[in-house]
């Protein structure tokens, strides 16, 4: 039961992380402005969403690996208040 609960929390966190990273990185990484050299119209927007989505995918992947490491470390932690420790006192 707890593994399903942990998995659903991880999925929700990854979706939330992906949405926040997408909203922040599309304007920062996805758009590139250049000065027009052919005519004097000003700035030109070049769109490069592939790099932005690759960066978002990398961020979500690192966050997923962090969750796997974090939960495996928590599960390996020995319980301090076990029955054997209580009998010794």
mmCIF file as gemmi writes it, N, C-alpha and C atoms, coordinates in Angstrom:
data_model
loop_
_atom_site.group_PDB
_atom_site.id
_atom_site.type_symbol
_atom_site.label_atom_id
_atom_site.label_alt_id
_atom_site.label_comp_id
_atom_site.label_asym_id
_atom_site.label_entity_id
_atom_site.label_seq_id
_atom_site.pdbx_PDB_ins_code
_atom_site.Cartn_x
_atom_site.Cartn_y
_atom_site.Cartn_z
_atom_site.occupancy
_atom_site.B_iso_or_equiv
_atom_site.pdbx_formal_charge
_atom_site.auth_seq_id
_atom_site.auth_asym_id
_atom_site.pdbx_PDB_model_num
ATOM 1 N N . UNK Axp A 1 ? 0.821 -1.189 0 1 0 ? 1 A 1
ATOM 2 C CA . UNK Axp A 1 ? 0 0 0 1 0 ? 1 A 1
ATOM 3 C C . UNK Axp A 1 ? 0.867 1.256 0 1 0 ? 1 A 1
ATOM 4 N N . UNK Axp A 2 ? 1.94 1.232 0.78 1 0 ? 2 A 1
ATOM 5 C CA . UNK Axp A 2 ? 2.776 2.422 0.851 1 0 ? 2 A 1
ATOM 6 C C . UNK Axp A 2 ? 3.551 2.637 -0.439 1 0 ? 2 A 1
ATOM 7 N N . UNK Axp A 3 ? 3.895 1.558 -1.165 1 0 ? 3 A 1
ATOM 8 C CA . UNK Axp A 3 ? 4.634 1.743 -2.41 1 0 ? 3 A 1
ATOM 9 C C . UNK Axp A 3 ? 3.746 2.391 -3.471 1 0 ? 3 A 1
ATOM 10 N N . UNK Axp A 4 ? 2.448 2.052 -3.488 1 0 ? 4 A 1
ATOM 11 C CA . UNK Axp A 4 ? 1.533 2.706 -4.419 1 0 ? 4 A 1
ATOM 12 C C . UNK Axp A 4 ? 1.368 4.178 -4.062 1 0 ? 4 A 1
ATOM 13 N N . UNK Axp A 5 ? 1.328 4.447 -2.762 1 0 ? 5 A 1
ATOM 14 C CA . UNK Axp A 5 ? 1.21 5.828 -2.312 1 0 ? 5 A 1
ATOM 15 C C . UNK Axp A 5 ? 2.461 6.617 -2.687 1 0 ? 5 A 1
ATOM 16 N N . UNK Axp A 6 ? 3.628 6.025 -2.49 1 0 ? 6 A 1
ATOM 17 C CA . UNK Axp A 6 ? 4.882 6.69 -2.852 1 0 ? 6 A 1
ATOM 18 C C . UNK Axp A 6 ? 4.969 6.905 -4.357 1 0 ? 6 A 1
ATOM 19 N N . UNK Axp A 7 ? 4.534 5.91 -5.14 1 0 ? 7 A 1
ATOM 20 C CA . UNK Axp A 7 ? 4.588 6.033 -6.59 1 0 ? 7 A 1
ATOM 21 C C . UNK Axp A 7 ? 3.67 7.148 -7.074 1 0 ? 7 A 1
ATOM 22 N N . UNK Axp A 8 ? 2.484 7.251 -6.493 1 0 ? 8 A 1
ATOM 23 C CA . UNK Axp A 8 ? 1.57 8.314 -6.919 1 0 ? 8 A 1
ATOM 24 C C . UNK Axp A 8 ? 2.12 9.683 -6.523 1 0 ? 8 A 1
ATOM 25 N N . UNK Axp A 9 ? 2.766 9.776 -5.361 1 0 ? 9 A 1
ATOM 26 C CA . UNK Axp A 9 ? 3.381 11.046 -4.963 1 0 ? 9 A 1
ATOM 27 C C . UNK Axp A 9 ? 4.539 11.413 -5.883 1 0 ? 9 A 1
ATOM 28 N N . UNK Axp A 10 ? 5.32 10.423 -6.295 1 0 ? 10 A 1
ATOM 29 C CA . UNK Axp A 10 ? 6.439 10.675 -7.205 1 0 ? 10 A 1
ATOM 30 C C . UNK Axp A 10 ? 5.917 11.163 -8.553 1 0 ? 10 A 1
ATOM 31 N N . UNK Axp A 11 ? 4.877 10.518 -9.066 1 0 ? 11 A 1
ATOM 32 C CA . UNK Axp A 11 ? 4.322 10.914 -10.365 1 0 ? 11 A 1
ATOM 33 C C . UNK Axp A 11 ? 3.755 12.324 -10.304 1 0 ? 11 A 1
ATOM 34 N N . UNK Axp A 12 ? 3.035 12.643 -9.23 1 0 ? 12 A 1
ATOM 35 C CA . UNK Axp A 12 ? 2.503 14 -9.078 1 0 ? 12 A 1
ATOM 36 C C . UNK Axp A 12 ? 3.629 15.024 -9.009 1 0 ? 12 A 1
ATOM 37 N N . UNK Axp A 13 ? 4.69 14.702 -8.277 1 0 ? 13 A 1
ATOM 38 C CA . UNK Axp A 13 ? 5.82 15.617 -8.16 1 0 ? 13 A 1
ATOM 39 C C . UNK Axp A 13 ? 6.523 15.797 -9.498 1 0 ? 13 A 1
ATOM 40 N N . UNK Axp A 14 ? 6.666 14.715 -10.265 1 0 ? 14 A 1
ATOM 41 C CA . UNK Axp A 14 ? 7.322 14.827 -11.563 1 0 ? 14 A 1
ATOM 42 C C . UNK Axp A 14 ? 6.492 15.648 -12.547 1 0 ? 14 A 1
ATOM 43 N N . UNK Axp A 15 ? 5.172 15.491 -12.507 1 0 ? 15 A 1
ATOM 44 C CA . UNK Axp A 15 ? 4.316 16.296 -13.38 1 0 ? 15 A 1
ATOM 45 C C . UNK Axp A 15 ? 4.405 17.771 -12.997 1 0 ? 15 A 1
ATOM 46 N N . UNK Axp A 16 ? 4.358 18.045 -11.694 1 0 ? 16 A 1
ATOM 47 C CA . UNK Axp A 16 ? 4.453 19.419 -11.214 1 0 ? 16 A 1
ATOM 48 C C . UNK Axp A 16 ? 5.815 20.028 -11.57 1 0 ? 16 A 1
ATOM 49 N N . UNK Axp A 17 ? 6.873 19.249 -11.417 1 0 ? 17 A 1
ATOM 50 C CA . UNK Axp A 17 ? 8.218 19.717 -11.77 1 0 ? 17 A 1
ATOM 51 C C . UNK Axp A 17 ? 8.317 20.002 -13.265 1 0 ? 17 A 1
ATOM 52 N N . UNK Axp A 18 ? 7.746 19.121 -14.075 1 0 ? 18 A 1
ATOM 53 C CA . UNK Axp A 18 ? 7.766 19.327 -15.525 1 0 ? 18 A 1
ATOM 54 C C . UNK Axp A 18 ? 7.002 20.563 -15.952 1 0 ? 18 A 1
ATOM 55 N N . UNK Axp A 19 ? 5.852 20.802 -15.333 1 0 ? 19 A 1
ATOM 56 C CA . UNK Axp A 19 ? 5.069 21.986 -15.675 1 0 ? 19 A 1
ATOM 57 C C . UNK Axp A 19 ? 5.803 23.272 -15.299 1 0 ? 19 A 1
ATOM 58 N N . UNK Axp A 20 ? 6.359 23.303 -14.098 1 0 ? 20 A 1
ATOM 59 C CA . UNK Axp A 20 ? 7.087 24.501 -13.674 1 0 ? 20 A 1
ATOM 60 C C . UNK Axp A 20 ? 8.313 24.723 -14.554 1 0 ? 20 A 1
ATOM 61 N N . UNK Axp A 21 ? 9.053 23.661 -14.844 1 0 ? 21 A 1
ATOM 62 C CA . UNK Axp A 21 ? 10.245 23.8 -15.691 1 0 ? 21 A 1
ATOM 63 C C . UNK Axp A 21 ? 9.862 24.248 -17.098 1 0 ? 21 A 1
ATOM 64 N N . UNK Axp A 22 ? 8.756 23.754 -17.628 1 0 ? 22 A 1
ATOM 65 C CA . UNK Axp A 22 ? 8.307 24.149 -18.958 1 0 ? 22 A 1
ATOM 66 C C . UNK Axp A 22 ? 7.941 25.626 -18.991 1 0 ? 22 A 1
ATOM 67 N N . UNK Axp A 23 ? 7.18 26.062 -17.997 1 0 ? 23 A 1
ATOM 68 C CA . UNK Axp A 23 ? 6.764 27.471 -17.957 1 0 ? 23 A 1
ATOM 69 C C . UNK Axp A 23 ? 7.977 28.395 -17.83 1 0 ? 23 A 1
ATOM 70 N N . UNK Axp A 24 ? 8.963 27.992 -17.056 1 0 ? 24 A 1
ATOM 71 C CA . UNK Axp A 24 ? 10.133 28.844 -16.872 1 0 ? 24 A 1
ATOM 72 C C . UNK Axp A 24 ? 11.117 28.777 -18.044 1 0 ? 24 A 1
ATOM 73 N N . UNK Axp A 25 ? 11.281 27.607 -18.645 1 0 ? 25 A 1
ATOM 74 C CA . UNK Axp A 25 ? 12.334 27.448 -19.641 1 0 ? 25 A 1
ATOM 75 C C . UNK Axp A 25 ? 11.915 27.763 -21.069 1 0 ? 25 A 1
ATOM 76 N N . UNK Axp A 26 ? 10.624 27.731 -21.376 1 0 ? 26 A 1
ATOM 77 C CA . UNK Axp A 26 ? 10.209 28.082 -22.738 1 0 ? 26 A 1
ATOM 78 C C . UNK Axp A 26 ? 10.614 29.516 -23.08 1 0 ? 26 A 1
ATOM 79 N N . UNK Axp A 27 ? 10.317 30.508 -22.243 1 0 ? 27 A 1
ATOM 80 C CA . UNK Axp A 27 ? 10.762 31.856 -22.61 1 0 ? 27 A 1
ATOM 81 C C . UNK Axp A 27 ? 12.278 32.045 -22.514 1 0 ? 27 A 1
ATOM 82 N N . UNK Axp A 28 ? 12.922 31.337 -21.606 1 0 ? 28 A 1
ATOM 83 C CA . UNK Axp A 28 ? 14.359 31.541 -21.407 1 0 ? 28 A 1
ATOM 84 C C . UNK Axp A 28 ? 15.182 30.818 -22.471 1 0 ? 28 A 1
ATOM 85 N N . UNK Axp A 29 ? 14.869 29.549 -22.712 1 0 ? 29 A 1
ATOM 86 C CA . UNK Axp A 29 ? 15.673 28.737 -23.632 1 0 ? 29 A 1
ATOM 87 C C . UNK Axp A 29 ? 15.016 28.623 -25.001 1 0 ? 29 A 1
ATOM 88 N N . UNK Axp A 30 ? 13.684 28.615 -25.057 1 0 ? 30 A 1
ATOM 89 C CA . UNK Axp A 30 ? 12.978 28.373 -26.309 1 0 ? 30 A 1
ATOM 90 C C . UNK Axp A 30 ? 13 29.528 -27.282 1 0 ? 30 A 1
ATOM 91 N N . UNK Axp A 31 ? 12.993 30.758 -26.791 1 0 ? 31 A 1
ATOM 92 C CA . UNK Axp A 31 ? 12.994 31.925 -27.665 1 0 ? 31 A 1
ATOM 93 C C . UNK Axp A 31 ? 14.39 32.511 -27.754 1 0 ? 31 A 1
ATOM 94 N N . UNK Axp A 32 ? 14.725 32.957 -28.952 1 0 ? 32 A 1
ATOM 95 C CA . UNK Axp A 32 ? 16.007 33.616 -29.174 1 0 ? 32 A 1
ATOM 96 C C . UNK Axp A 32 ? 15.755 34.82 -30.072 1 0 ? 32 A 1
ATOM 97 N N . UNK Axp A 33 ? 16.221 35.96 -29.655 1 0 ? 33 A 1
ATOM 98 C CA . UNK Axp A 33 ? 16.025 37.166 -30.46 1 0 ? 33 A 1
ATOM 99 C C . UNK Axp A 33 ? 17.289 37.496 -31.224 1 0 ? 33 A 1
ATOM 100 N N . UNK Axp A 34 ? 17.1 37.942 -32.441 1 0 ? 34 A 1
ATOM 101 C CA . UNK Axp A 34 ? 18.206 38.366 -33.292 1 0 ? 34 A 1
ATOM 102 C C . UNK Axp A 34 ? 17.825 39.661 -33.979 1 0 ? 34 A 1
ATOM 103 N N . UNK Axp A 35 ? 18.824 40.453 -34.29 1 0 ? 35 A 1
ATOM 104 C CA . UNK Axp A 35 ? 18.587 41.695 -35.019 1 0 ? 35 A 1
ATOM 105 C C . UNK Axp A 35 ? 18.503 41.373 -36.506 1 0 ? 35 A 1
ATOM 106 N N . UNK Axp A 36 ? 17.496 41.897 -37.157 1 0 ? 36 A 1
ATOM 107 C CA . UNK Axp A 36 ? 17.303 41.651 -38.575 1 0 ? 36 A 1
ATOM 108 C C . UNK Axp A 36 ? 18.393 42.364 -39.372 1 0 ? 36 A 1
ATOM 109 N N . UNK Axp A 37 ? 19.092 41.618 -40.22 1 0 ? 37 A 1
ATOM 110 C CA . UNK Axp A 37 ? 20.157 42.212 -41.035 1 0 ? 37 A 1
ATOM 111 C C . UNK Axp A 37 ? 19.672 42.54 -42.441 1 0 ? 37 A 1
ATOM 112 N N . UNK Axp A 38 ? 18.597 41.921 -42.907 1 0 ? 38 A 1
ATOM 113 C CA . UNK Axp A 38 ? 18.132 42.159 -44.271 1 0 ? 38 A 1
ATOM 114 C C . UNK Axp A 38 ? 17.351 43.459 -44.392 1 0 ? 38 A 1
ATOM 115 N N . UNK Axp A 39 ? 16.542 43.763 -43.415 1 0 ? 39 A 1
ATOM 116 C CA . UNK Axp A 39 ? 15.809 45.019 -43.415 1 0 ? 39 A 1
ATOM 117 C C . UNK Axp A 39 ? 15.787 45.57 -41.995 1 0 ? 39 A 1
ATOM 118 N N . UNK Axp A 40 ? 15.389 46.762 -41.842 1 0 ? 40 A 1
ATOM 119 C CA . UNK Axp A 40 ? 15.455 47.399 -40.525 1 0 ? 40 A 1
ATOM 120 C C . UNK Axp A 40 ? 14.127 47.275 -39.781 1 0 ? 40 A 1
ATOM 121 N N . UNK Axp A 41 ? 13.642 46.044 -39.658 1 0 ? 41 A 1
ATOM 122 C CA . UNK Axp A 41 ? 12.376 45.838 -38.956 1 0 ? 41 A 1
ATOM 123 C C . UNK Axp A 41 ? 12.571 45.644 -37.463 1 0 ? 41 A 1
ATOM 124 N N . UNK Axp A 42 ? 13.784 45.464 -37.031 1 0 ? 42 A 1
ATOM 125 C CA . UNK Axp A 42 ? 14.034 45.324 -35.6 1 0 ? 42 A 1
ATOM 126 C C . UNK Axp A 42 ? 14.429 43.907 -35.231 1 0 ? 42 A 1
ATOM 127 N N . UNK Axp A 43 ? 13.805 43.386 -34.191 1 0 ? 43 A 1
ATOM 128 C CA . UNK Axp A 43 ? 14.157 42.065 -33.682 1 0 ? 43 A 1
ATOM 129 C C . UNK Axp A 43 ? 13.328 40.975 -34.348 1 0 ? 43 A 1
ATOM 130 N N . UNK Axp A 44 ? 13.947 39.81 -34.469 1 0 ? 44 A 1
ATOM 131 C CA . UNK Axp A 44 ? 13.281 38.619 -35.001 1 0 ? 44 A 1
ATOM 132 C C . UNK Axp A 44 ? 13.317 37.557 -33.922 1 0 ? 44 A 1
ATOM 133 N N . UNK Axp A 45 ? 12.185 36.892 -33.7 1 0 ? 45 A 1
ATOM 134 C CA . UNK Axp A 45 ? 12.137 35.77 -32.762 1 0 ? 45 A 1
ATOM 135 C C . UNK Axp A 45 ? 12.426 34.478 -33.5 1 0 ? 45 A 1
ATOM 136 N N . UNK Axp A 46 ? 13.401 33.752 -33.029 1 0 ? 46 A 1
ATOM 137 C CA . UNK Axp A 46 ? 13.653 32.394 -33.504 1 0 ? 46 A 1
ATOM 138 C C . UNK Axp A 46 ? 13.204 31.439 -32.421 1 0 ? 46 A 1
ATOM 139 N N . UNK Axp A 47 ? 12.465 30.424 -32.809 1 0 ? 47 A 1
ATOM 140 C CA . UNK Axp A 47 ? 11.928 29.463 -31.85 1 0 ? 47 A 1
ATOM 141 C C . UNK Axp A 47 ? 12.771 28.199 -31.883 1 0 ? 47 A 1
ATOM 142 N N . UNK Axp A 48 ? 13.152 27.738 -30.721 1 0 ? 48 A 1
ATOM 143 C CA . UNK Axp A 48 ? 13.904 26.497 -30.618 1 0 ? 48 A 1
ATOM 144 C C . UNK Axp A 48 ? 13.366 25.721 -29.418 1 0 ? 48 A 1
ATOM 145 N N . UNK Axp A 49 ? 12.185 25.148 -29.605 1 0 ? 49 A 1
ATOM 146 C CA . UNK Axp A 49 ? 11.531 24.458 -28.501 1 0 ? 49 A 1
ATOM 147 C C . UNK Axp A 49 ? 12.136 23.09 -28.222 1 0 ? 49 A 1
ATOM 148 N N . UNK Axp A 50 ? 12.84 22.527 -29.181 1 0 ? 50 A 1
ATOM 149 C CA . UNK Axp A 50 ? 13.423 21.192 -28.986 1 0 ? 50 A 1
ATOM 150 C C . UNK Axp A 50 ? 14.441 21.229 -27.857 1 0 ? 50 A 1
ATOM 151 N N . UNK Axp A 51 ? 15.304 22.215 -27.855 1 0 ? 51 A 1
ATOM 152 C CA . UNK Axp A 51 ? 16.297 22.323 -26.78 1 0 ? 51 A 1
ATOM 153 C C . UNK Axp A 51 ? 15.615 22.568 -25.438 1 0 ? 51 A 1
ATOM 154 N N . UNK Axp A 52 ? 14.579 23.401 -25.437 1 0 ? 52 A 1
ATOM 155 C CA . UNK Axp A 52 ? 13.855 23.684 -24.191 1 0 ? 52 A 1
ATOM 156 C C . UNK Axp A 52 ? 13.229 22.408 -23.631 1 0 ? 52 A 1
ATOM 157 N N . UNK Axp A 53 ? 12.601 21.605 -24.49 1 0 ? 53 A 1
ATOM 158 C CA . UNK Axp A 53 ? 11.979 20.371 -23.999 1 0 ? 53 A 1
ATOM 159 C C . UNK Axp A 53 ? 13.012 19.323 -23.609 1 0 ? 53 A 1
ATOM 160 N N . UNK Axp A 54 ? 14.179 19.327 -24.245 1 0 ? 54 A 1
ATOM 161 C CA . UNK Axp A 54 ? 15.249 18.427 -23.816 1 0 ? 54 A 1
ATOM 162 C C . UNK Axp A 54 ? 15.754 18.799 -22.422 1 0 ? 54 A 1
ATOM 163 N N . UNK Axp A 55 ? 15.864 20.088 -22.156 1 0 ? 55 A 1
ATOM 164 C CA . UNK Axp A 55 ? 16.285 20.536 -20.829 1 0 ? 55 A 1
ATOM 165 C C . UNK Axp A 55 ? 15.224 20.182 -19.792 1 0 ? 55 A 1
ATOM 166 N N . UNK Axp A 56 ? 13.949 20.348 -20.135 1 0 ? 56 A 1
ATOM 167 C CA . UNK Axp A 56 ? 12.867 19.969 -19.214 1 0 ? 56 A 1
ATOM 168 C C . UNK Axp A 56 ? 12.903 18.466 -18.949 1 0 ? 56 A 1
ATOM 169 N N . UNK Axp A 57 ? 13.113 17.672 -19.989 1 0 ? 57 A 1
ATOM 170 C CA . UNK Axp A 57 ? 13.218 16.227 -19.814 1 0 ? 57 A 1
ATOM 171 C C . UNK Axp A 57 ? 14.385 15.833 -18.93 1 0 ? 57 A 1
ATOM 172 N N . UNK Axp A 58 ? 15.495 16.527 -19.081 1 0 ? 58 A 1
ATOM 173 C CA . UNK Axp A 58 ? 16.661 16.272 -18.235 1 0 ? 58 A 1
ATOM 174 C C . UNK Axp A 58 ? 16.345 16.594 -16.774 1 0 ? 58 A 1
ATOM 175 N N . UNK Axp A 59 ? 15.682 17.715 -16.544 1 0 ? 59 A 1
ATOM 176 C CA . UNK Axp A 59 ? 15.336 18.11 -15.177 1 0 ? 59 A 1
ATOM 177 C C . UNK Axp A 59 ? 14.397 17.097 -14.542 1 0 ? 59 A 1
ATOM 178 N N . UNK Axp A 60 ? 13.386 16.661 -15.278 1 0 ? 60 A 1
ATOM 179 C CA . UNK Axp A 60 ? 12.446 15.674 -14.743 1 0 ? 60 A 1
ATOM 180 C C . UNK Axp A 60 ? 13.15 14.338 -14.509 1 0 ? 60 A 1
ATOM 181 N N . UNK Axp A 61 ? 14.052 13.953 -15.399 1 0 ? 61 A 1
ATOM 182 C CA . UNK Axp A 61 ? 14.793 12.704 -15.212 1 0 ? 61 A 1
ATOM 183 C C . UNK Axp A 61 ? 15.687 12.73 -13.99 1 0 ? 61 A 1
ATOM 184 N N . UNK Axp A 62 ? 16.358 13.848 -13.764 1 0 ? 62 A 1
ATOM 185 C CA . UNK Axp A 62 ? 17.21 13.973 -12.574 1 0 ? 62 A 1
ATOM 186 C C . UNK Axp A 62 ? 16.354 13.953 -11.318 1 0 ? 62 A 1
ATOM 187 N N . UNK Axp A 63 ? 15.198 14.597 -11.375 1 0 ? 63 A 1
ATOM 188 C CA . UNK Axp A 63 ? 14.293 14.595 -10.216 1 0 ? 63 A 1
ATOM 189 C C . UNK Axp A 63 ? 13.791 13.174 -9.942 1 0 ? 63 A 1
ATOM 190 N N . UNK Axp A 64 ? 13.518 12.389 -10.988 1 0 ? 64 A 1
ATOM 191 C CA . UNK Axp A 64 ? 13.086 11.002 -10.816 1 0 ? 64 A 1
ATOM 192 C C . UNK Axp A 64 ? 14.195 10.16 -10.185 1 0 ? 64 A 1
ATOM 193 N N . UNK Axp A 65 ? 15.419 10.336 -10.652 1 0 ? 65 A 1
ATOM 194 C CA . UNK Axp A 65 ? 16.536 9.606 -10.053 1 0 ? 65 A 1
ATOM 195 C C . UNK Axp A 65 ? 16.743 10.002 -8.595 1 0 ? 65 A 1
ATOM 196 N N . UNK Axp A 66 ? 16.525 11.266 -8.292 1 0 ? 66 A 1
ATOM 197 C CA . UNK Axp A 66 ? 16.613 11.724 -6.906 1 0 ? 66 A 1
ATOM 198 C C . UNK Axp A 66 ? 15.568 11.022 -6.052 1 0 ? 66 A 1
ATOM 199 N N . UNK Axp A 67 ? 14.345 10.888 -6.563 1 0 ? 67 A 1
ATOM 200 C CA . UNK Axp A 67 ? 13.3 10.2 -5.807 1 0 ? 67 A 1
ATOM 201 C C . UNK Axp A 67 ? 13.644 8.729 -5.579 1 0 ? 67 A 1
ATOM 202 N N . UNK Axp A 68 ? 14.167 8.077 -6.59 1 0 ? 68 A 1
ATOM 203 C CA . UNK Axp A 68 ? 14.542 6.675 -6.441 1 0 ? 68 A 1
ATOM 204 C C . UNK Axp A 68 ? 15.626 6.53 -5.375 1 0 ? 68 A 1
ATOM 205 N N . UNK Axp A 69 ? 16.632 7.386 -5.417 1 0 ? 69 A 1
ATOM 206 C CA . UNK Axp A 69 ? 17.709 7.341 -4.431 1 0 ? 69 A 1
ATOM 207 C C . UNK Axp A 69 ? 17.174 7.659 -3.044 1 0 ? 69 A 1
ATOM 208 N N . UNK Axp A 70 ? 16.338 8.677 -2.924 1 0 ? 70 A 1
ATOM 209 C CA . UNK Axp A 70 ? 15.825 9.125 -1.626 1 0 ? 70 A 1
ATOM 210 C C . UNK Axp A 70 ? 14.979 8.041 -0.969 1 0 ? 70 A 1
ATOM 211 N N . UNK Axp A 71 ? 14.035 7.451 -1.722 1 0 ? 71 A 1
ATOM 212 C CA . UNK Axp A 71 ? 13.164 6.447 -1.124 1 0 ? 71 A 1
ATOM 213 C C . UNK Axp A 71 ? 13.897 5.148 -0.832 1 0 ? 71 A 1
ATOM 214 N N . UNK Axp A 72 ? 14.889 4.797 -1.632 1 0 ? 72 A 1
ATOM 215 C CA . UNK Axp A 72 ? 15.653 3.591 -1.322 1 0 ? 72 A 1
ATOM 216 C C . UNK Axp A 72 ? 16.505 3.802 -0.077 1 0 ? 72 A 1
ATOM 217 N N . UNK Axp A 73 ? 16.985 5.016 0.141 1 0 ? 73 A 1
ATOM 218 C CA . UNK Axp A 73 ? 17.765 5.314 1.33 1 0 ? 73 A 1
ATOM 219 C C . UNK Axp A 73 ? 16.88 5.304 2.57 1 0 ? 73 A 1
ATOM 220 N N . UNK Axp A 74 ? 15.656 5.775 2.464 1 0 ? 74 A 1
ATOM 221 C CA . UNK Axp A 74 ? 14.73 5.776 3.593 1 0 ? 74 A 1
ATOM 222 C C . UNK Axp A 74 ? 14.358 4.342 3.975 1 0 ? 74 A 1
ATOM 223 N N . UNK Axp A 75 ? 14.144 3.471 2.993 1 0 ? 75 A 1
ATOM 224 C CA . UNK Axp A 75 ? 13.748 2.102 3.275 1 0 ? 75 A 1
ATOM 225 C C . UNK Axp A 75 ? 14.879 1.302 3.899 1 0 ? 75 A 1
ATOM 226 N N . UNK Axp A 76 ? 16.138 1.641 3.613 1 0 ? 76 A 1
ATOM 227 C CA . UNK Axp A 76 ? 17.277 0.917 4.187 1 0 ? 76 A 1
ATOM 228 C C . UNK Axp A 76 ? 17.612 1.373 5.597 1 0 ? 76 A 1
ATOM 229 N N . UNK Axp A 77 ? 17.035 2.473 6.039 1 0 ? 77 A 1
ATOM 230 C CA . UNK Axp A 77 ? 17.333 3.009 7.362 1 0 ? 77 A 1
ATOM 231 C C . UNK Axp A 77 ? 16.803 2.055 8.427 1 0 ? 77 A 1
ATOM 232 N N . UNK Axp A 78 ? 17.641 1.6 9.359 1 0 ? 78 A 1
ATOM 233 C CA . UNK Axp A 78 ? 17.164 0.655 10.387 1 0 ? 78 A 1
ATOM 234 C C . UNK Axp A 78 ? 16.239 1.356 11.381 1 0 ? 78 A 1
ATOM 235 N N . UNK Axp A 79 ? 15.301 0.582 11.863 1 0 ? 79 A 1
ATOM 236 C CA . UNK Axp A 79 ? 14.369 1.123 12.853 1 0 ? 79 A 1
ATOM 237 C C . UNK Axp A 79 ? 15.043 1.105 14.22 1 0 ? 79 A 1
ATOM 238 N N . UNK Axp A 80 ? 14.984 2.234 14.901 1 0 ? 80 A 1
ATOM 239 C CA . UNK Axp A 80 ? 15.642 2.344 16.194 1 0 ? 80 A 1
ATOM 240 C C . UNK Axp A 80 ? 14.771 1.817 17.332 1 0 ? 80 A 1
ATOM 241 N N . UNK Axp A 81 ? 13.492 1.856 17.188 1 0 ? 81 A 1
ATOM 242 C CA . UNK Axp A 81 ? 12.581 1.437 18.251 1 0 ? 81 A 1
ATOM 243 C C . UNK Axp A 81 ? 12.004 0.044 17.975 1 0 ? 81 A 1
ATOM 244 N N . UNK Axp A 82 ? 12.857 -0.884 17.611 1 0 ? 82 A 1
ATOM 245 C CA . UNK Axp A 82 ? 12.364 -2.23 17.347 1 0 ? 82 A 1
ATOM 246 C C . UNK Axp A 82 ? 12.157 -2.982 18.664 1 0 ? 82 A 1
ATOM 247 N N . UNK Axp A 83 ? 11.516 -4.103 18.59 1 0 ? 83 A 1
ATOM 248 C CA . UNK Axp A 83 ? 11.208 -4.905 19.788 1 0 ? 83 A 1
ATOM 249 C C . UNK Axp A 83 ? 12.476 -5.446 20.448 1 0 ? 83 A 1
ATOM 250 N N . UNK Axp A 84 ? 13.489 -5.76 19.662 1 0 ? 84 A 1
ATOM 251 C CA . UNK Axp A 84 ? 14.726 -6.295 20.242 1 0 ? 84 A 1
ATOM 252 C C . UNK Axp A 84 ? 15.438 -5.256 21.072 1 0 ? 84 A 1
ATOM 253 N N . UNK Axp A 85 ? 15.41 -4.01 20.673 1 0 ? 85 A 1
ATOM 254 C CA . UNK Axp A 85 ? 16.05 -2.958 21.445 1 0 ? 85 A 1
ATOM 255 C C . UNK Axp A 85 ? 15.301 -2.698 22.74 1 0 ? 85 A 1
ATOM 256 N N . UNK Axp A 86 ? 13.996 -2.845 22.74 1 0 ? 86 A 1
ATOM 257 C CA . UNK Axp A 86 ? 13.213 -2.613 23.939 1 0 ? 86 A 1
ATOM 258 C C . UNK Axp A 86 ? 13.443 -3.717 24.971 1 0 ? 86 A 1
ATOM 259 N N . UNK Axp A 87 ? 13.695 -4.943 24.504 1 0 ? 87 A 1
ATOM 260 C CA . UNK Axp A 87 ? 13.93 -6.056 25.434 1 0 ? 87 A 1
ATOM 261 C C . UNK Axp A 87 ? 15.264 -5.913 26.137 1 0 ? 87 A 1
ATOM 262 N N . UNK Axp A 88 ? 16.237 -5.301 25.493 1 0 ? 88 A 1
ATOM 263 C CA . UNK Axp A 88 ? 17.568 -5.17 26.069 1 0 ? 88 A 1
ATOM 264 C C . UNK Axp A 88 ? 17.602 -4.158 27.228 1 0 ? 88 A 1
ATOM 265 N N . UNK Axp A 89 ? 16.655 -3.283 27.28 1 0 ? 89 A 1
ATOM 266 C CA . UNK Axp A 89 ? 16.659 -2.26 28.337 1 0 ? 89 A 1
ATOM 267 C C . UNK Axp A 89 ? 15.846 -2.648 29.492 1 0 ? 89 A 1
